[in-house]
Amino acid sequence: MAKIFYSMSGEGRGHAARVRTMVERLRPEHEMVLLAPDQAYDFLAPIYNDNAHTPNVEVRRLPGLRFYYTRGRLDLSKSIFRGLGFLARLNGFARDMAKTIRREEPNLVITDFEPILPKAASKTGVPVISLNHQDFLLAYDLSTLPKTLQWYAWMMSFVVKAHHVDHAETIVSSFFTSPLRPGWENVTQVGPLLRKELEEAQTSEQGYLLSYVRRSMPPEAIELLKGCDREVRVYGLGKQKDQGNLRFFDISEDGFVRDLAGCDAMVGAAGNQSLGEAIYLGKPVLALPEESHHEQMINSHFLRQMGVGDWSTIESFSKKHLASFMERLAQFRQNLNTFRGQINGNPSALAAIQKHLPA
């Protein structure tokens, strides 16, 4: 049994969902210590801490970067300012973590876009695997994107590099693929990492839409969904009273997977994980990225290029966007047949990790 330290970013559900997928496959044979900030800790701690069924997994809280919102919109200036404060303390955090590593002696470190643990591991000689989505900004040829998003990717590549140490392996998990840039040929490309419940889900089309949104979603966008001619099941805004055709649900793993498997299509946030899950289950997606959330804008462009959905910025979302999307559901479903069930990244990611574990 090896001991594995596994850290992640705390923003959004994608990082924690990827980590849990790998943990469920590794924990039967290995001891796992998960290091999670913010939302990721809140998601994972109730599942693993004080759970008699998962004795080999412990979740610990970790400082982390996060996005900040002002009046419901992503505030880049505030996010960058607070991020610089975190980076100024990064070396101190890494020194403290290095002491923990020397004391507990893990065999392997895995990180999902989190800088403290890999920097600490580099100080102690423990091998590091990077398994995330964000490394596509460094490794992928993005020449098919608009120039503004290519420029953003170039700028953000410096931030991504700040998370890097010498990796034993770099694995990029993404619902889209791309030729690799020169110098990145050794990167392992895998599809989205999928929970067992989602892998085994039985799909159907029960006549409703699923909407997975952030709490910052403008009220105007919610009003547009009210104008839809079918039920819309909304996740991300918490449990509240039904509003016409809108039904609101607390985030729950079983409930979300069940409703995603049974919906006609998904409308909402353009995170890599949620898009990958929808495509795996054969569900067309109308993505609603924020104008200032460039990573989700990039995801949305690839979604459209694959022909399995469409997108509008949340700020310009209108009735015509929703109507046009609904009219093309049959076309999107036909295109999804190329990808449905074929983009599961679990086997390839697990094989890449196991190469670096003690025999």
C-alpha positions as CSV (number, residue, x, y, z in Angstrom):
1,M,0.0,0.0,0.0
2,A,1.4,3.3,-1.1
3,K,0.6,6.7,0.5
4,I,-0.5,9.4,-1.9
5,F,-0.9,13.1,-1.2
6,Y,-3.4,14.6,-3.7
7,S,-4.2,18.4,-3.8
8,M,-6.6,20.4,-5.9
9,S,-7.9,23.9,-6.7
10,G,-11.0,24.8,-4.6
11,E,-12.9,26.7,-7.2
12,G,-15.9,25.1,-8.9
13,R,-16.9,21.4,-8.8
14,G,-14.7,20.2,-11.7
15,H,-11.4,19.8,-9.7
16,A,-13.1,18.0,-6.8
17,A,-15.1,15.8,-9.1
18,R,-11.9,14.7,-11.0
19,V,-10.1,14.0,-7.8
20,R,-12.9,12.0,-6.4
21,T,-13.0,9.9,-9.5
22,M,-9.4,9.0,-9.2
23,V,-9.6,8.5,-5.4
24,E,-12.4,5.9,-5.7
25,R,-10.1,3.9,-8.0
26,L,-7.0,4.2,-5.9
27,R,-8.2,4.0,-2.3
28,P,-8.9,0.2,-2.3
29,E,-5.1,-0.3,-2.6
30,H,-3.5,2.9,-1.3
31,E,-3.7,5.4,1.5
32,M,-4.9,8.8,0.3
33,V,-4.5,12.3,1.9
34,L,-6.6,14.9,0.1
35,L,-5.6,18.6,0.4
36,A,-8.4,20.8,-0.6
37,P,-9.3,24.5,-0.3
38,D,-12.7,26.2,-0.2
39,Q,-15.5,24.5,-2.2
40,A,-13.5,21.4,-2.8
41,Y,-13.0,20.8,0.9
42,D,-16.7,21.5,1.5
43,F,-17.6,18.9,-1.1
44,L,-15.1,16.1,-0.2
45,A,-14.8,16.3,3.6
46,P,-18.4,15.1,4.3
47,I,-17.8,12.2,1.9
48,Y,-14.6,10.9,3.4
49,N,-13.9,12.3,6.9
50,D,-15.4,10.2,9.7
51,N,-16.7,7.7,7.2
52,A,-16.2,4.1,8.2
53,H,-16.5,2.9,4.6
54,T,-13.5,5.0,3.5
55,P,-10.8,4.3,6.1
56,N,-7.9,4.9,3.7
57,V,-8.9,8.5,2.8
58,E,-8.5,11.7,4.9
59,V,-9.4,15.3,3.7
60,R,-7.4,18.2,5.1
61,R,-8.1,21.9,4.5
62,L,-5.5,23.9,2.4
63,P,-5.2,27.6,1.6
64,G,-6.0,28.3,-2.1
65,L,-6.7,30.7,-4.9
66,R,-10.3,31.6,-5.7
67,F,-12.5,33.8,-8.0
68,Y,-14.2,36.8,-6.5
69,Y,-17.5,38.3,-7.7
70,T,-18.9,41.8,-7.5
71,R,-22.7,42.3,-8.1
72,G,-23.0,38.8,-9.5
73,R,-20.2,39.2,-12.1
74,L,-16.6,37.8,-12.0
75,D,-14.4,40.6,-10.7
76,L,-11.0,40.0,-12.5
77,S,-9.3,42.9,-10.8
78,K,-10.2,41.7,-7.3
79,S,-9.4,38.1,-8.2
80,I,-6.0,39.1,-9.5
81,F,-5.2,41.3,-6.5
82,R,-6.2,38.6,-4.0
83,G,-4.3,36.1,-6.1
84,L,-1.1,38.2,-5.9
85,G,-1.4,38.2,-2.1
86,F,-1.7,34.4,-2.1
87,L,1.3,34.0,-4.3
88,A,3.4,36.3,-2.0
89,R,2.8,33.7,0.8
90,L,3.2,30.7,-1.5
91,N,6.8,29.9,-0.5
92,G,5.9,30.0,3.2
93,F,3.0,27.6,2.6
94,A,5.2,25.3,0.7
95,R,7.9,25.2,3.4
96,D,5.2,24.2,6.0
97,M,3.9,21.5,3.7
98,A,7.4,20.2,3.1
99,K,7.7,19.6,6.8
100,T,4.5,17.5,6.7
101,I,5.8,15.6,3.7
102,R,9.1,14.8,5.5
103,R,7.2,13.6,8.5
104,E,4.6,11.5,6.8
105,E,6.7,10.3,3.8
106,P,4.2,9.9,0.9
107,N,5.3,7.9,-2.0
108,L,3.7,10.1,-4.7
109,V,2.1,13.5,-5.0
110,I,-0.7,14.3,-7.5
111,T,-2.0,17.8,-8.0
112,D,-5.0,19.2,-9.8
113,F,-3.9,22.8,-10.5
114,E,-2.8,23.6,-7.0
115,P,0.6,25.1,-6.3
116,I,1.5,24.5,-2.6
117,L,1.8,20.7,-2.6
118,P,3.9,20.3,-5.8
119,K,6.3,23.0,-4.7
120,A,6.7,21.3,-1.3
121,A,7.2,17.9,-3.0
122,S,10.0,19.4,-5.2
123,K,11.8,20.4,-2.0
124,T,11.7,16.9,-0.7
125,G,12.3,14.7,-3.8
126,V,8.8,13.1,-3.9
127,P,7.7,12.5,-7.5
128,V,4.8,14.8,-8.8
129,I,2.0,14.0,-11.2
130,S,0.0,16.9,-12.7
131,L,-3.5,15.8,-13.6
132,N,-5.8,18.7,-14.5
133,H,-7.5,20.5,-17.3
134,Q,-5.7,23.9,-17.2
135,D,-2.4,22.6,-18.6
136,F,-4.1,22.6,-22.0
137,L,-3.3,26.3,-22.1
138,L,0.4,25.3,-22.3
139,A,0.3,22.1,-24.3
140,Y,-2.5,22.4,-26.8
141,D,-2.4,24.1,-30.2
142,L,-5.2,26.7,-29.9
143,S,-4.8,28.3,-33.3
144,T,-8.5,27.6,-34.2
145,L,-9.7,30.0,-31.5
146,P,-10.4,33.7,-32.0
147,K,-7.3,35.9,-31.6
148,T,-8.6,37.4,-28.3
149,L,-8.8,34.0,-26.7
150,Q,-5.4,33.0,-28.1
151,W,-4.0,36.1,-26.4
152,Y,-5.7,35.2,-23.2
153,A,-4.3,31.7,-23.3
154,W,-0.8,33.0,-23.9
155,M,-1.2,35.4,-20.9
156,M,-2.6,32.7,-18.7
157,S,0.2,30.3,-19.6
158,F,2.4,32.3,-17.3
159,V,0.0,31.7,-14.4
160,V,-0.2,28.0,-15.3
161,K,3.6,27.8,-15.4
162,A,3.7,29.3,-11.9
163,H,2.0,26.1,-10.7
164,H,4.7,23.9,-12.3
165,V,7.6,22.0,-10.9
166,D,9.5,19.1,-12.6
167,H,6.7,16.6,-13.1
168,A,7.1,12.9,-13.4
169,E,4.0,13.0,-15.6
170,T,1.7,15.7,-17.0
171,I,-1.9,14.5,-17.8
172,V,-4.4,16.8,-19.3
173,S,-8.1,15.8,-18.9
174,S,-10.4,17.5,-21.3
175,F,-13.6,16.9,-23.3
176,F,-11.8,18.2,-26.4
177,T,-8.5,17.2,-28.0
178,S,-5.9,19.2,-30.0
179,P,-2.5,18.7,-31.6
180,L,0.2,19.2,-29.0
181,R,2.6,22.1,-29.2
182,P,6.3,21.5,-29.8
183,G,8.0,20.7,-26.6
184,W,4.8,19.2,-25.1
185,E,4.8,15.9,-27.0
186,N,5.1,13.9,-23.8
187,V,1.8,15.2,-22.3
188,T,-0.8,12.4,-21.8
189,Q,-4.2,13.5,-23.2
190,V,-7.2,11.8,-21.6
191,G,-10.9,12.5,-21.7
192,P,-13.0,13.8,-18.8
193,L,-12.7,11.8,-15.6
194,L,-16.1,10.2,-14.8
195,R,-17.6,9.0,-11.5
196,K,-18.8,5.4,-11.4
197,E,-22.4,6.5,-11.0
198,L,-22.1,8.5,-14.3
199,E,-20.3,5.7,-16.1
200,E,-23.1,3.3,-15.3
201,A,-26.0,5.8,-15.8
202,Q,-28.9,4.6,-18.0
203,T,-29.8,7.5,-20.3
204,S,-33.3,8.5,-21.5
205,E,-35.1,11.6,-22.8
206,Q,-37.8,12.5,-20.3
207,G,-38.8,15.9,-21.8
208,Y,-37.1,18.3,-19.3
209,L,-34.0,20.5,-19.5
210,L,-31.2,20.4,-16.9
211,S,-29.7,23.7,-15.9
212,Y,-26.4,23.7,-14.0
213,V,-25.5,27.3,-13.0
214,R,-23.4,29.4,-10.7
215,R,-25.0,31.5,-8.0
216,S,-23.8,34.5,-9.9
217,M,-26.3,33.7,-12.8
218,P,-28.2,37.0,-13.6
219,P,-32.0,37.0,-12.7
220,E,-32.7,37.9,-16.4
221,A,-31.3,34.5,-17.5
222,I,-33.5,32.7,-15.0
223,E,-36.5,34.6,-16.4
224,L,-35.6,33.4,-19.9
225,L,-35.7,29.8,-18.8
226,K,-39.2,30.4,-17.4
227,G,-40.2,31.1,-21.0
228,C,-39.2,27.6,-22.1
229,D,-42.1,25.3,-23.0
230,R,-40.9,22.5,-20.8
231,E,-39.8,21.8,-17.2
232,V,-36.3,23.0,-16.3
233,R,-34.5,21.4,-13.3
234,V,-32.0,23.9,-11.9
235,Y,-28.9,23.0,-9.9
236,G,-26.5,25.5,-8.3
237,L,-28.9,28.0,-6.8
238,G,-30.0,25.9,-3.9
239,K,-33.3,24.4,-3.0
240,Q,-36.2,26.9,-3.2
241,K,-39.8,27.1,-4.2
242,D,-40.8,26.2,-7.7
243,Q,-41.2,29.1,-10.1
244,G,-43.6,28.1,-12.9
245,N,-41.7,25.5,-15.0
246,L,-38.5,25.9,-12.9
247,R,-37.7,23.3,-10.2
248,F,-34.7,24.0,-7.9
249,F,-32.5,21.4,-6.3
250,D,-29.6,21.3,-3.9
251,I,-26.4,19.9,-5.4
252,S,-26.4,16.1,-4.8
253,E,-24.3,13.6,-6.6
254,D,-27.0,11.0,-7.1
255,G,-29.7,13.6,-8.0
256,F,-27.6,15.5,-10.5
257,V,-26.4,12.4,-12.3
258,R,-29.9,11.0,-12.4
259,D,-31.4,14.2,-13.8
260,L,-28.5,14.6,-16.3
261,A,-29.0,11.1,-17.6
262,G,-32.8,11.7,-18.1
263,C,-32.8,15.2,-19.5
264,D,-33.2,16.2,-23.2
265,A,-30.4,18.8,-23.0
266,M,-28.3,20.9,-20.6
267,V,-28.2,24.7,-20.3
268,G,-25.7,26.5,-18.2
269,A,-22.1,26.8,-17.0
270,A,-19.3,25.9,-19.4
271,G,-16.9,24.1,-17.1
272,N,-14.8,21.3,-18.7
273,Q,-16.2,18.7,-16.2
274,S,-19.9,19.4,-16.7
275,L,-19.5,19.6,-20.5
276,G,-17.5,16.4,-20.6
277,E,-20.2,14.6,-18.5
278,A,-23.0,15.8,-20.7
279,I,-21.2,14.8,-23.9
280,Y,-20.4,11.3,-22.5
281,L,-24.1,10.8,-21.8
282,G,-25.1,12.1,-25.2
283,K,-26.7,15.3,-24.1
284,P,-26.6,18.5,-26.2
285,V,-25.4,21.6,-24.3
286,L,-26.2,25.3,-24.6
287,A,-23.3,26.8,-22.7
288,L,-23.6,30.1,-21.0
289,P,-20.0,31.4,-20.2
290,E,-19.4,34.8,-18.6
291,E,-17.7,37.3,-20.9
292,S,-14.9,37.7,-18.5
293,H,-14.4,33.9,-17.8
294,H,-12.1,33.2,-20.7
295,E,-11.5,29.6,-19.9
296,Q,-15.2,28.8,-20.2
297,M,-15.3,30.9,-23.4
298,I,-12.6,28.6,-24.8
299,N,-14.5,25.5,-23.7
300,S,-17.6,26.9,-25.4
301,H,-15.8,27.5,-28.7
302,F,-14.6,23.9,-28.8
303,L,-18.1,22.7,-27.9
304,R,-19.5,24.4,-31.0
305,Q,-16.6,23.2,-33.2
306,M,-17.4,19.6,-32.2
307,G,-21.0,20.2,-33.3
308,V,-22.5,18.9,-30.1
309,G,-24.0,22.2,-28.8
310,D,-23.9,25.9,-29.0
311,W,-23.2,28.8,-26.7
312,S,-24.0,32.4,-25.8
313,T,-22.4,34.6,-23.2
314,I,-24.6,34.8,-20.1
315,E,-24.7,38.6,-20.6
316,S,-26.2,38.4,-24.1
317,F,-28.3,35.3,-23.6
318,S,-31.7,35.8,-25.2
319,K,-34.9,34.0,-26.1
320,K,-33.7,33.6,-29.7
321,H,-30.6,31.7,-28.5
322,L,-32.7,29.3,-26.5
323,A,-35.1,28.8,-29.4
324,S,-32.4,28.2,-31.9
325,F,-30.7,25.7,-29.7
326,M,-33.9,23.8,-29.1
327,E,-34.6,23.6,-32.9
328,R,-31.3,21.9,-33.5
329,L,-31.4,19.2,-30.8
330,A,-31.8,16.4,-33.4
331,Q,-28.7,17.6,-35.2
332,F,-26.6,17.8,-32.0
333,R,-27.7,14.4,-30.9
334,Q,-26.6,12.9,-34.3
335,N,-23.2,14.5,-33.9
336,L,-22.9,13.3,-30.3
337,N,-23.0,9.7,-31.5
338,T,-19.3,10.2,-32.5
339,F,-18.3,10.9,-28.9
340,R,-21.0,9.3,-26.7
341,G,-19.4,6.8,-24.4
342,Q,-16.0,7.2,-26.1
343,I,-14.4,10.1,-24.2
344,N,-14.0,8.4,-20.8
345,G,-10.5,9.3,-19.5
346,N,-10.5,7.1,-16.5
347,P,-8.6,4.1,-17.8
348,S,-5.8,6.2,-19.4
349,A,-5.4,8.5,-16.4
350,L,-5.3,5.6,-13.9
351,A,-2.7,3.7,-16.1
352,A,-0.5,6.8,-16.2
353,I,-0.6,7.2,-12.4
354,Q,0.1,3.5,-11.7
355,K,3.3,3.7,-13.6
356,H,4.7,5.9,-10.8
357,L,3.5,3.9,-7.8
358,P,5.6,1.3,-6.0
359,A,5.2,-2.2,-7.4
